[in-house]
Amino acid sequence: MARQRSILSLILVLLATFLISCGGPSVATPPPTYTPDQLVKIQEYVSDIQAVQERSQELEKLIENRQWVKVRNFIHGPMAEARLSMNYITPNLLPKDQPAGRELVHDLLDNLIKIDQATEVGNTNSALNNSVAAFADIDKFIQLLPKTSSPSEESEA
């Protein structure tokens, strides 16, 4: 009986040694990067988002002046287009950034809905607060995007 235990122990030691030796060192995988195709797709839509971002003061003035029809046109027009562009960009973000991108697009939609509801009842404060939050979502989304130089900058270098 003792002899069987020692043989079994020896077999287990040999098996463990073999398995450990076959494992080898783990190969470090490089961090994920953007492919040229992804960068092209992202750059295709970034200008639309930045154009809307630059018009934030315009929306605030419309809300302060209680021009509700123009406010609704703005949120259903340029801001809805920016949200669509954000939706198109999100699948091209790095895998770790995609959930945050989807969440920001969802938050932007929620804020646009709240602005729309505020315009229906003429609530200036709610519309202003949600417009600030909407543009904050756009700013956060732009922070997720890769930092790339424009083609004109590359040709100068």
VENCOR-V171788 format. One record per backbone hydrogen bond with DSSP energy under -1.0 kcal/mol. CO is the residue of the C=O (numbers start at 1). NH is the residue of the N-H. If there is no record, write none. Layout:
co:CO nh:NH
co:CO nh:NH
//
This chain:
co:1 nh:5
co:2 nh:6
co:3 nh:7
co:4 nh:8
co:5 nh:9
co:6 nh:10
co:7 nh:11
co:8 nh:12
co:9 nh:13
co:10 nh:14
co:11 nh:15
co:12 nh:16
co:13 nh:17
co:14 nh:18
co:15 nh:19
co:16 nh:20
co:17 nh:21
co:18 nh:22
co:35 nh:39
co:36 nh:40
co:37 nh:41
co:38 nh:42
co:39 nh:43
co:40 nh:44
co:42 nh:45
co:42 nh:46
co:45 nh:49
co:46 nh:50
co:47 nh:51
co:48 nh:52
co:49 nh:53
co:50 nh:54
co:52 nh:55
co:53 nh:56
co:55 nh:59
co:56 nh:60
co:57 nh:61
co:58 nh:62
co:59 nh:63
co:60 nh:64
co:61 nh:65
co:62 nh:67
co:63 nh:66
co:66 nh:68
co:67 nh:71
co:68 nh:72
co:69 nh:73
co:70 nh:74
co:71 nh:75
co:72 nh:76
co:73 nh:77
co:74 nh:79
co:77 nh:81
co:78 nh:82
co:79 nh:83
co:80 nh:84
co:81 nh:85
co:82 nh:86
co:83 nh:87
co:84 nh:88
co:85 nh:89
co:86 nh:90
co:89 nh:92
co:90 nh:93
co:94 nh:97
co:94 nh:98
co:97 nh:101
co:98 nh:102
co:99 nh:103
co:100 nh:104
co:101 nh:105
co:102 nh:106
co:103 nh:107
co:104 nh:108
co:105 nh:109
co:106 nh:110
co:107 nh:111
co:108 nh:112
co:109 nh:113
co:110 nh:114
co:111 nh:115
co:112 nh:116
co:113 nh:117
co:114 nh:118
co:115 nh:119
co:116 nh:120
co:117 nh:121
co:118 nh:123
co:122 nh:124
co:123 nh:127
co:124 nh:128
co:125 nh:129
co:126 nh:130
co:127 nh:131
co:128 nh:132
co:129 nh:133
co:130 nh:134
co:131 nh:135
co:132 nh:136
co:133 nh:137
co:134 nh:138
co:135 nh:139
co:136 nh:140
co:137 nh:141
co:138 nh:142
co:139 nh:143
co:141 nh:144
co:150 nh:154
co:151 nh:155
co:152 nh:156
co:153 nh:157
//
